[in-house]
Amino acid sequence: MILRVGLGDTEVTEQEFRDIFPAMKRFIAEAGMLSFLAMVRGDGDSRPETLSARQELLRDLKKGLGQNRFEELLAETGWMLIPE
């Protein structure tokens, strides 16, 4: 449910959701709900202790979705994993 809320109006296929879900579940377990909420808001989480989990999520999303769809997902959702 949390992932569906985080996706907002962004539509993903059933397979894309299945590809994203395990990575997001791991991310929330490792980085915490505060990091997930910051990512979804587009603020990002700059805490050093969550960097590894954020980098892992980036890799997992790119692997599961492919580079193009990954970039579309970030553009459509406004998610920010690694603050600039």
C-alpha positions as CSV (number, residue, x, y, z in Angstrom):
1,M,0.0,0.0,0.0
2,I,2.8,2.4,0.9
3,L,4.4,1.9,-2.6
4,R,1.1,2.6,-4.3
5,V,0.7,5.9,-2.4
6,G,4.3,6.7,-3.2
7,L,3.7,6.2,-6.9
8,G,0.8,8.7,-6.8
9,D,-0.8,9.1,-10.2
10,T,2.1,7.3,-12.0
11,E,0.9,4.2,-13.8
12,V,3.1,1.1,-13.8
13,T,2.4,-2.2,-15.2
14,E,1.8,-5.2,-13.0
15,Q,5.3,-6.5,-13.9
16,E,6.9,-3.2,-13.2
17,F,5.2,-3.1,-9.8
18,R,6.4,-6.6,-9.1
19,D,10.0,-5.5,-10.1
20,I,9.8,-2.4,-7.8
21,F,8.2,-3.9,-4.8
22,P,11.0,-6.1,-3.3
23,A,13.5,-3.3,-3.8
24,M,11.3,-0.8,-2.1
25,K,10.5,-3.1,0.7
26,R,14.2,-3.6,1.4
27,F,14.8,0.1,1.1
28,I,12.2,0.9,3.8
29,A,13.5,-1.8,6.1
30,E,17.1,-0.5,5.7
31,A,16.6,3.3,5.5
32,G,13.3,3.7,7.3
33,M,10.0,5.3,6.6
34,L,11.4,8.8,7.0
35,S,13.8,8.2,4.1
36,F,11.0,6.8,2.0
37,L,8.8,9.8,2.7
38,A,11.6,12.3,2.0
39,M,12.2,10.5,-1.3
40,V,8.5,10.5,-2.3
41,R,8.2,14.2,-1.4
42,G,11.1,15.0,-3.7
43,D,13.3,16.3,-0.8
44,G,15.7,13.4,-0.7
45,D,17.4,12.1,2.4
46,S,20.9,13.4,2.9
47,R,21.7,11.3,6.0
48,P,24.9,9.4,5.6
49,E,23.5,6.4,7.4
50,T,20.9,5.8,4.6
51,L,23.3,6.4,1.6
52,S,24.0,2.7,1.1
53,A,20.3,1.8,1.1
54,R,19.5,4.7,-1.3
55,Q,22.3,3.6,-3.7
56,E,21.1,0.0,-3.6
57,L,17.6,1.1,-4.4
58,L,18.8,3.1,-7.4
59,R,20.7,0.0,-8.7
60,D,17.7,-2.2,-8.1
61,L,15.2,0.1,-9.8
62,K,17.5,0.5,-12.8
63,K,18.0,-3.2,-13.1
64,G,14.3,-4.0,-12.7
65,L,13.0,-1.3,-15.0
66,G,15.8,-0.6,-17.4
67,Q,17.4,2.9,-17.7
68,N,14.8,4.5,-19.8
69,R,11.8,3.4,-17.7
70,F,13.7,4.2,-14.5
71,E,14.2,7.8,-15.7
72,E,10.6,8.1,-16.7
73,L,9.5,6.8,-13.3
74,L,11.6,9.4,-11.5
75,A,10.4,12.2,-13.8
76,E,6.7,11.2,-13.3
77,T,6.9,10.6,-9.6
78,G,9.3,13.4,-8.6
79,W,11.2,10.9,-6.4
80,M,14.6,12.0,-5.3
81,L,16.9,9.3,-3.9
82,I,20.2,11.1,-3.8
83,P,19.9,14.9,-3.1
84,E,22.2,17.1,-5.1
